[in-house]
Amino acid sequence: MHPAHRGRGHARRMIQLIEAELFEVTAQQMAKRIDPPS
């Protein structure tokens, strides 16, 4: 397999991980906004 090709796949996997973390943080913030602190 071509090294550049493998690097691109790795970068895409890293981007997916970062997007998943961002989505999780955003979901937590939205949940906090919906649930007012008692």
Secondary structure, 3 states (H helix, E strand, C coil): CCHHHHHHHHHHHHHHHHHHHHHHHHHHHHHHHHCCCC
